[in-house]
Amino acid sequence: MRSGQAVRIAYEVLSVDEGRQVASGTVDGRDADLFGLQDRFAASVAEALAADPRQAVPRPTAPGGLDSAASQESYLQAIGSLQ
C-alpha cells in the first residue's frame, strides 16, 4: 500500500502442505528508500520464519535432483500456467 511517500508491505506466508498460515507481518518505509525497505522486508520474513537472515536458504531437491528432465518439465509447466 502506498500513501504519499509512505509505503507499507503486508505479507502472509502459507504452508500449502499444512493448509495454514505460518507467518505474517508488515513493513513500513518511505518510497525514497526502496532498497532499505526491501532489506527490512526480507529480514522480517526471515525472522517470522525463525531463520537467520544471514544464512542462505537451502534449495529444495526434487526426486532425481533439480537437473532431472522431470524437474525441468515441471518447471516449464508451472511457468506456462502463470502466463
Secondary structure, DSSP 4 states (H G I P E B T S, - for coil): -EETTEEEEEEEEEETTTTEEEEEEEEEEEGGGHHHHHHHHHHHHHHHTT--TTSPPPPP--TT-TTSHHHHHHHHHHHHHH-
